[in-house]
């Protein structure tokens, strides 16, 4: 790559000789979201090397000191991560800003997270944050700093057809993050860049190493929710809702036919597909198949009771088309690591009725449903409810258990 500076040794760390702050690029000015992790760092480096005028920004979304969890502060909002992001900006010679958006984040994302569990649903806060907080905050700051574009370290691509931009899958299928970007508007997509679209995670690590960031190239990844660093969402709910345990304790576990099987600790502490942690032995594997918050009831069934072949999806964002075509055949993904299932999409006012062509297990209200046409994201929405449209689970499907929770 052109323009690389000499690598020097400082306290056993290979870093680049700092460059002067860059000014006015013919390619444009880009605001890069920098978490201090390898992906956003390589994103900033790539754009810098390509000749863009880079401005780094790190958003403080959560205060670990007030979280009440037991895990050490290690996420994207930790002091170490902020310092890592700033170090890269200083070494590469571009401006870096830290923005406190804790109030924006907390009022929207955390309140929604709590409210969804209290409504018996399983939320996806990362999607909500991308759609309503991060991109909004980035665009607002980009305007303030006269940046034409914003860039993030997501593994995804942006394509254009018929006058519309849409997300499509990245080169690295194992790291593809198109699923969590379904909510981005045309305004957001028109100004967004994903420089990692055509490189793999190992390639990103090698780039960081070659650029002199040996420690960063070995940095691990966090798959936890940023404001639940100990991965204990139940404990988080208890700390956020006064008297929650007393309020919801003593509800009934019931079978699909309504037979009472025992008592549970409270409906918000269970998720669709959960098998472990039920607190009772039933003589055979039993799974959470339905949550009824209005009666504090949790329905348990066998693995075949998890299968559905229809669902209703709301809060639709149509990305590839102005309106999702009626009867479109698509692959629908119902969770991040779901390989997707062939389905038919039918419009129902402002919602989409999804008819799966084979049975799907573990459809969880509150999670995101994302529709694909090949690698292209057609659009997505939030799962409102699931249905059985008459097809029974096959014997082969009955043999496959859900991942335990």
Secondary structure, DSSP 8 states (H G I E B T S, - for coil): -TT---EEEETTEEEE---------TT-EEEEE--SSHHHHHHHHHHHHTT-EEEEEEEE---GGGT--SS-S-STTSHHHHHHHHHHHHHHT-EEEEEE-HHHHIIIIIHHHHHHHHTT----HHHHHIIIIIHHHHHHHHHHTT-SEEE---S-EEEEETTEEEEE--S-TTT--GGGGTT--HHHHHTEE-TTTTS-HHHHHHHHHHTT-HHHHT-----S-TT-TTS-HHHHHHHHSTTHHHHHTT-EEEETT--EEEE-S-GGG--TT--TT-SS--SS--EEEEEEGGGTEEEEE-GGGGEEEEEEEEEEEE-SSSS--TTEEEEEE-STT---EEEEEEEETTEEEEEEEEEEE---TTSEEEEEETTEEEEEEEEEEEE--S----HHHHT------
